[in-house]
């Protein structure tokens, strides 16, 4: 059956339906006149067939009650589709809609009302999500985020008690940030309308990039510092991004040791005992091995065993690159750095449940680029 034949059939059905309604109206009028004025005053109960409004005969009421029970009840007639298509085209002409959008709008206009409603709600949800993502992206690029979040993450990597630089680092930082945001929002100064997104994938990806870039920059400064024969005090000053960052013997010892690992790592790569572009994972393994060794020792010897490589590295560094200036005075840590130090200590206590993944998972390189240097500008 072609379009014209369908249209003719729908017209005939409409005419027959109208004829039935007219017939029902006529019978209703006749019954009302026959009942007289007294009947209307004595009913008092629900409307019967004679009391139904002329504009709503039983056949119409029944059809209205049934409408909407399934998508089939909402299918447009060919004539209705034609009118809706004309309306869609006319509206697109008035608004100057593109040809691509016009085609989509005209196609949607042919759908049943429930389908149109579902489509509109889905589109509204997508638009709301897009707006939220744009707001998060704007916040992540803001000076406030850089000064309150980025700089603290970068400084976290300098802490001498950090247990790892790569392994579980992103997860630990995210967990710590979530806890502090819930308890003391002032720590990272994350706006209230952004706090719900701290656990989002968008946030995690951005933090991962910050950590990756920070590690790459630290490694480059270590390499440059060795080439320039910087003493440990000058080297540590170049690593600290904040002028208010205070350092002590623990900082100098840890970073003298990390710089010494550059040569150890290069040798391991040449001997095929380590993979290329995995320097920080290599350092993590060295730290982990030292902690495992300390577990076998009495309590009073563990701390000395763990710190011994750092103390030795500091002595060797000073002997190889004698300081050109006097040893800086050790000052008390500023409040923000004490808070950062507390964060590092807390992160070291996180268990498997806190991290939602096994700490022993050596393949956890979720925030490590294939090449440590590729994140450098």
C-alpha positions as CSV (number, residue, x, y, z in Angstrom):
1,X,0.0,0.0,0.0
2,X,1.5,3.3,-1.0
3,X,1.3,6.6,0.8
4,X,-1.8,7.9,-1.0
5,X,-3.7,4.6,-0.3
6,X,-2.7,4.8,3.4
7,X,-3.9,8.4,3.5
8,X,-7.2,7.5,1.9
9,X,-7.7,4.6,4.4
10,X,-7.0,6.9,7.3
11,X,-9.4,9.5,6.0
12,X,-12.1,6.9,5.7
13,X,-11.5,5.7,9.2
14,X,-11.7,9.3,10.5
15,X,-15.0,9.8,8.7
16,X,-16.5,6.6,10.1
17,X,-15.4,7.6,13.6
18,X,-17.0,11.0,13.2
19,X,-20.2,9.5,11.9
20,X,-20.3,7.2,15.0
21,X,-19.8,10.2,17.3
22,X,-22.6,12.2,15.5
23,X,-24.9,9.2,15.9
24,X,-24.1,8.9,19.6
25,X,-24.7,12.6,20.1
26,X,-28.0,12.4,18.4
27,X,-29.1,9.5,20.7
28,X,-27.9,11.3,23.7
29,X,-29.9,14.4,22.9
30,X,-33.0,12.4,22.3
31,X,-32.7,10.6,25.7
32,X,-32.2,13.9,27.5
33,X,-35.3,15.4,26.1
34,X,-37.3,12.3,26.9
35,X,-36.1,12.2,30.5
36,X,-37.3,15.7,31.2
37,X,-36.1,18.2,33.7
38,X,-37.0,16.0,36.8
39,X,-34.6,13.2,36.0
40,X,-31.5,15.4,36.2
41,X,-32.5,16.5,39.7
42,X,-33.0,13.1,41.1
43,X,-29.9,11.3,40.0
44,X,-27.4,12.4,42.7
45,X,-25.0,9.6,41.8
46,X,-22.3,9.0,39.3
47,X,-23.0,10.1,35.7
48,X,-24.8,7.5,33.7
49,X,-24.8,7.3,29.9
50,X,-27.4,10.1,29.6
51,X,-25.4,12.5,31.8
52,X,-22.2,12.2,29.9
53,X,-21.1,15.4,28.1
54,X,-22.0,15.5,24.5
55,X,-18.4,16.2,23.5
56,X,-17.2,13.0,25.2
57,X,-19.3,10.0,24.1
58,X,-18.3,6.6,25.6
59,X,-16.4,5.6,22.5
60,X,-14.2,8.7,22.8
61,X,-13.7,8.3,26.5
62,X,-12.7,4.7,26.1
63,X,-10.2,5.5,23.4
64,X,-8.7,8.4,25.5
65,X,-8.3,6.1,28.5
66,X,-6.5,3.5,26.4
67,X,-4.2,6.0,24.7
68,X,-0.6,5.8,26.0
69,X,-0.6,2.2,27.2
70,X,1.9,1.3,24.5
71,X,4.0,2.9,21.8
72,X,1.6,1.6,19.1
73,X,-1.1,3.9,20.6
74,X,1.1,6.9,19.9
75,X,2.0,6.2,16.3
76,X,1.2,9.2,14.1
77,X,-1.1,8.8,11.1
78,X,0.4,9.5,7.7
79,X,-1.4,12.9,7.6
80,X,-0.1,13.8,11.0
81,X,3.4,12.8,10.0
82,X,3.1,15.0,6.9
83,X,2.0,18.0,9.0
84,X,4.8,17.4,11.6
85,X,7.3,17.1,8.8
86,X,6.1,20.4,7.3
87,X,6.2,22.1,10.7
88,X,9.8,20.8,11.3
89,X,11.0,22.0,7.9
90,X,9.3,25.4,8.4
91,X,10.9,25.8,11.9
92,X,14.3,24.9,10.5
93,X,13.9,27.5,7.8
94,X,13.0,30.2,10.3
95,X,16.0,29.3,12.6
96,X,18.5,28.8,9.8
97,X,19.2,25.2,10.9
98,X,22.0,23.3,9.1
99,X,21.2,20.6,6.6
100,X,22.6,17.9,9.0
101,X,20.6,19.1,12.0
102,X,17.5,19.6,9.8
103,X,17.6,15.9,8.7
104,X,17.8,14.8,12.4
105,X,15.0,17.1,13.5
106,X,12.7,16.0,10.8
107,X,13.4,12.3,11.5
108,X,12.8,12.9,15.3
109,X,9.4,14.6,14.6
110,X,8.1,11.4,13.2
111,X,8.6,9.5,16.4
112,X,5.8,8.7,19.0
113,X,5.5,11.1,22.0
114,X,7.1,8.7,24.6
115,X,10.1,8.3,22.3
116,X,10.4,12.0,21.9
117,X,10.3,12.5,25.7
118,X,13.0,9.9,26.3
119,X,15.2,11.4,23.6
120,X,14.8,14.9,25.1
121,X,15.6,13.7,28.6
122,X,18.7,11.8,27.4
123,X,19.9,14.9,25.5
124,X,19.3,17.1,28.6
125,X,21.4,14.7,30.7
126,X,24.2,14.7,28.1
127,X,24.2,18.5,28.0
128,X,24.2,18.8,31.8
129,X,27.2,16.4,31.9
130,X,29.0,18.4,29.3
131,X,28.5,21.6,31.3
132,X,29.8,19.9,34.4
133,X,32.9,18.6,32.6
134,X,33.5,22.1,31.2
135,X,33.3,23.5,34.7
136,X,35.7,20.9,36.1
137,X,38.2,21.6,33.2
138,X,38.0,25.3,33.9
139,X,38.8,24.7,37.6
140,X,41.7,22.3,36.8
141,X,43.2,25.1,34.6
142,X,42.6,27.8,37.2
143,X,45.4,29.6,39.2
144,X,43.6,28.4,42.4
145,X,44.0,24.8,41.5
146,X,47.6,25.2,40.6
147,X,48.5,27.0,43.8
148,X,46.5,24.9,46.2
149,X,46.6,21.4,44.6
150,X,49.3,21.1,41.9
151,X,52.1,22.7,44.1
152,X,51.2,20.5,47.0
153,X,51.3,17.3,44.9
154,X,54.7,18.4,43.5
155,X,56.0,19.1,47.0
156,X,54.8,15.7,48.2
157,X,57.3,14.0,45.9
158,X,60.1,15.8,47.8
159,X,59.2,14.4,51.2
160,X,62.1,12.2,52.5
161,X,59.7,9.7,54.1
162,X,57.8,9.0,50.9
163,X,57.6,5.2,50.5
164,X,57.2,5.2,46.7
165,X,57.2,7.6,43.8
166,X,55.1,5.6,41.3
167,X,53.6,2.5,42.8
168,X,50.1,3.3,44.2
169,X,51.1,7.0,44.3
170,X,48.1,8.3,42.4
171,X,45.7,6.2,44.4
172,X,47.2,7.2,47.7
173,X,47.1,10.9,46.8
174,X,43.5,10.6,45.7
175,X,42.4,8.8,48.9
176,X,44.2,11.4,51.0
177,X,42.6,14.2,49.1
178,X,39.1,12.7,49.4
179,X,39.6,12.4,53.2
180,X,40.9,15.9,53.7
181,X,38.3,17.4,51.4
182,X,35.5,15.8,53.5
183,X,37.1,16.8,56.9
184,X,39.2,19.9,56.3
185,X,38.3,21.5,52.9
186,X,40.8,24.3,53.6
187,X,43.7,22.0,53.0
188,X,43.4,22.0,49.2
189,X,40.8,24.8,49.0
190,X,38.6,22.9,46.6
191,X,35.4,24.8,46.0
192,X,32.2,23.1,47.4
193,X,30.7,22.7,43.9
194,X,33.9,20.9,42.8
195,X,34.3,18.5,45.7
196,X,32.0,15.8,44.3
197,X,34.3,15.5,41.3
198,X,37.5,14.7,43.3
199,X,36.8,11.0,42.8
200,X,36.0,11.3,39.1
201,X,38.0,9.9,36.3
202,X,38.5,13.4,34.9
203,X,40.1,14.5,38.1
204,X,42.2,11.4,38.4
205,X,43.6,11.7,34.9
206,X,44.6,15.3,35.6
207,X,46.3,14.4,38.9
208,X,48.2,11.6,37.1
209,X,49.5,14.0,34.5
210,X,50.7,16.4,37.3
211,X,52.6,13.6,39.1
212,X,54.1,12.3,35.8
213,X,55.3,15.7,34.8
214,X,56.7,16.4,38.3
215,X,58.7,13.2,38.3
216,X,60.0,13.9,34.8
217,X,61.1,17.4,35.9
218,X,62.8,16.1,39.0
219,X,64.8,13.5,37.1
220,X,65.9,16.1,34.6
221,X,67.0,18.4,37.4
222,X,69.0,15.5,39.0
223,X,70.7,14.8,35.7
224,X,71.5,18.5,35.0
225,X,72.6,19.0,38.6
226,X,75.1,16.2,38.2
227,X,76.4,17.5,34.9
228,X,76.8,20.9,36.5
229,X,78.4,19.4,39.6
230,X,76.0,21.1,41.9
231,X,76.5,20.6,45.6
232,X,73.7,19.0,47.6
233,X,72.4,22.2,49.0
234,X,72.2,23.9,45.6
235,X,70.7,20.8,44.1
236,X,68.0,20.6,46.8
237,X,67.2,24.3,46.3
238,X,66.6,23.7,42.6
239,X,64.3,20.8,43.3
240,X,62.1,22.8,45.7
241,X,59.4,24.6,43.7
242,X,58.3,26.8,46.7
243,X,60.7,29.3,48.3
244,X,59.1,28.5,51.6
245,X,60.0,24.8,51.4
246,X,62.2,24.0,54.3
247,X,64.8,21.2,54.1
248,X,66.9,19.2,56.6
249,X,69.4,16.3,56.6
250,X,66.7,13.9,55.7
251,X,65.9,15.8,52.5
252,X,69.5,16.1,51.5
253,X,70.2,12.4,52.3
254,X,67.2,11.1,50.4
255,X,67.9,13.2,47.2
256,X,71.6,12.5,47.3
257,X,70.6,8.8,47.2
258,X,68.0,9.3,44.4
259,X,70.6,11.1,42.3
260,X,73.1,8.3,42.9
261,X,70.5,5.8,41.6
262,X,70.8,7.4,38.1
263,X,74.1,5.6,37.5
264,X,72.9,2.4,39.1
265,X,69.8,2.4,36.9
266,X,71.7,3.1,33.7
267,X,74.1,0.2,34.5
268,X,71.1,-2.1,35.2
269,X,69.5,-1.1,31.8
270,X,72.8,-1.9,30.0
271,X,73.0,-5.3,31.7
272,X,69.3,-5.8,30.9
273,X,68.4,-6.1,34.5
274,X,66.0,-3.1,34.3
275,X,63.6,-1.9,31.6
276,X,64.3,1.4,29.8
277,X,62.2,4.5,30.8
278,X,61.3,3.0,34.2
279,X,63.7,4.9,36.5
280,X,61.1,5.8,39.2
281,X,59.8,2.2,39.3
282,X,63.4,1.1,39.7
283,X,63.8,3.5,42.7
284,X,60.5,2.2,44.2
285,X,61.8,-1.3,44.1
286,X,65.1,-0.3,45.8
287,X,63.1,1.4,48.6
288,X,60.8,-1.6,49.0
289,X,63.7,-4.0,49.2
290,X,65.3,-2.0,51.9
291,X,62.1,-1.9,54.0
292,X,61.7,-5.7,53.6
293,X,65.2,-6.2,54.9
294,X,64.4,-4.0,57.9
295,X,61.4,-6.2,58.8
296,X,63.8,-9.0,59.8
297,X,65.6,-6.7,62.3
298,X,64.8,-5.8,65.9
299,X,62.6,-2.7,66.3
300,X,65.4,-0.5,67.5
301,X,67.6,-1.3,64.4
302,X,65.0,-0.9,61.7
303,X,65.0,2.9,61.4
304,X,68.8,3.0,61.3
305,X,68.9,0.2,58.6
306,X,66.4,2.1,56.4
307,X,68.1,5.5,56.7
308,X,71.7,4.1,56.3
309,X,71.8,4.3,52.4
310,X,70.6,8.0,52.6
311,X,73.2,8.9,55.2
312,X,76.0,7.3,53.2
313,X,74.8,8.9,49.9
314,X,74.9,12.3,51.5
315,X,78.5,11.8,52.8
316,X,79.6,10.7,49.3
317,X,77.8,13.5,47.6
318,X,79.5,16.1,49.9
319,X,82.9,14.5,49.2
320,X,82.4,14.4,45.5
321,X,80.8,17.9,45.2
322,X,82.0,20.0,48.1
323,X,79.5,22.7,49.0
324,X,80.3,26.2,47.8
325,X,78.2,27.7,50.6
326,X,77.8,27.0,54.3
327,X,75.3,24.4,55.3
328,X,71.9,26.1,55.5
329,X,70.3,26.5,58.9
330,X,67.5,24.0,59.6
331,X,64.3,26.0,60.2
332,X,61.0,24.8,61.6
333,X,58.7,23.6,58.9
334,X,55.8,26.0,57.8
335,X,52.3,24.8,58.7
336,X,51.5,23.7,55.1
337,X,54.7,21.6,55.0
338,X,53.8,20.0,58.4
339,X,50.4,19.1,56.9
340,X,52.1,17.7,53.8
341,X,54.4,15.6,56.0
342,X,51.4,14.3,58.0
343,X,49.8,13.3,54.7
344,X,52.8,11.3,53.6
345,X,52.9,9.5,57.0
346,X,49.2,8.7,56.7
347,X,49.4,7.5,53.1
348,X,52.1,5.0,54.2
349,X,49.6,3.4,56.5
350,X,46.9,2.8,53.9
351,X,46.1,-0.9,53.5
352,X,44.8,-2.8,50.6
353,X,41.2,-1.9,51.4
354,X,42.0,1.8,51.4
355,X,43.7,1.5,48.0
356,X,41.1,-0.8,46.5
357,X,43.9,-2.8,45.0
358,X,46.8,-5.1,46.2
359,X,49.9,-3.0,47.3
360,X,52.0,-5.9,46.0
361,X,50.8,-5.3,42.4
362,X,54.2,-4.6,40.7
363,X,52.4,-3.8,37.4
364,X,50.6,-0.8,38.8
365,X,52.0,1.9,36.6
366,X,48.7,3.7,36.0
367,X,50.3,7.2,36.2
368,X,53.6,6.4,34.5
369,X,54.2,7.4,30.9
370,X,56.1,5.0,28.6
371,X,59.0,7.5,28.6
372,X,59.7,9.5,31.8
373,X,60.8,12.5,29.7
374,X,57.9,12.8,27.4
375,X,55.9,15.0,29.8
376,X,58.5,17.7,29.8
377,X,57.8,21.0,28.0
